[in-house]
Amino acid sequence: MRSHLLAVLVTATSLVLSACGGEAPPPQPPPPPPPPPADTVTTAAPVDTTPPPPPAKPALSELIHESLKTMHEAFNAHDAAKMASVVTDDVADFDYGSGEIHSKGEFQAGMAQLFSAFGDVKYATNRLWKKGNVVITEITWAGTMTGDLMGIKATQKPVGQMRLHVYWFNDDGLVKEVHEYADDAGLFAQIQGKKGAPPVPVIPTNPPEMHIAGGNPEQDKLGDWAKKTDDPFNTDDYKAAAAEMADDADYWLAVEGGPAVKGKPALTKDLQGFFRAFPDQKWAQTNAWGIDGFGIVEHTMTGTFKGPLGPLHPTGKKVTAWHNIDIMQPTADGKIQHGWGYSNMMEMMAQAGALPKPPPPPPKKK
């Protein structure tokens, strides 16, 4: 059957070819494309020469972090120029009770003088608070007086302090203003090797305790709370000031240099002595912040030095602006639970005429 069908197909194909006059003509190639117009010119695509956009500027928090890191590393390497590289040309640095500077050049010169006087000085940060472009650092530094300082000959004595610094940064992460708080009376007692000088603190090796302000509006309320803690001090009422303290409160003061005063009875006794020393004291706030559960207030005190204050005898003279900064943590009902106060007793003594007179110069040899 299959062979018969094949024969039929072959026969039919032969008949078709015969009818067409033999073999089928080969297929014709397609016609060539028409030539392009004579005036057509082929050009390459234009090259984009626009420069790429500059990289995005880092966030302010990153810039601040790098500046603080540079400052810390440069200080411990005794590199005054590198420290000055992270401050503005017109930086203002107020070291209350010790002086102030108003330029990058003065800043660098001051750091160089410090490194010359304390040849092995180092520091580390204990705690840090940050809110916006403001950073507050509590640091510990220590070293040996290996060179002369402010007319005082090198004593080779070990010295050190805890200090509080408030930094303001510009939009480029450079320091534009600094407020410094520390008790230089204790420092000079260390330099001179006096009995009762505060112990030289140990520089911490652990990472700093960090406190960063968030967007919680309760943070701002803490700043307002911190400012109101001054109210009883403006009324010559030590009992009202003591009433602000929790029963188990504690407060550490840089001017005392020892352990924190603990418990309301001991705190009340200290407050009573302070109100006797300055019965007409008045306080005014300059800055306040609420940061991560802490209320922090910068303020100044004016008053008349009318009563004894520790070993200091009253002079009856006016203190016009004694700079202080207080860091406080409240209880749930708004009492002070923990507090840390920084100021410079030398600033108060200078204003009140209580600084000791310098010794007379040695007689000239004939």
C-alpha angles and dihedrals in degrees: 000000000000091000091051092052091049091052091052092052093049091050092049092050091051091052092052093050091048091052091054093053101259132307123016115256117254117258116270119241117245116265116263118259116265115262117259118259112276094240096051113113121191112220131186120247112269117262116237107234096175108129115241116260116265116262115272115270112253118251116271091247090058092048091049091049091053092048093051090047091050092048093051095047092045093049093052089046090049091236105150093177093055090049089052091052091076098051129080122254090251098040114161116211119184113193096183111228094009106061142269140254133207109194143046090249092055090047092053093046091050092052091048089053091051092051090049092053096043107035097183100036119148135167141195132193117249100184137000133198122190132187121164109310093345123094124182117196131188109203140179120214131178139173146131127277098242098155140037120279129191093340094314115122118233111273100184087229122147112247139174146152146198109237138183121217128187114202129193115198129200124226091274092057095253122137111251101169137017133188115197127198127187138128106255092178088072091045093055090047088056092048091053094043092236122177110256094026112151115265118261106257122236114244109239120238099195123091116274123266106253127211118180123183114237131198094272110127088215086074091067091050089060090059090053090047091052091053092052092057085078093063098087091048089062093058102057089241114130091179091059089050091050090050088066090066126088114239091252096036124142131201130188121201124197092212091061095046095199134093122311119277107247133203132021096268093056092042091050090053092051092048092050090055092048092051090051089053093050109019094166097045120151127190130207126187122228101176137001134183138183110212128171097323096325129108111208124187133182111203144153131228128214123187147119119275098231105145138041118280111196107303092344120104118219119258100190089233128129124259104211105186120359106180118222137168124199129193115198141177118205132214120237090268095050102262122135109261101170130011141179121191127195128191140130116253088198090065092054093044093051092052093045095046091245100125113118115251114254115252115263116261116263114266116266117253114248 
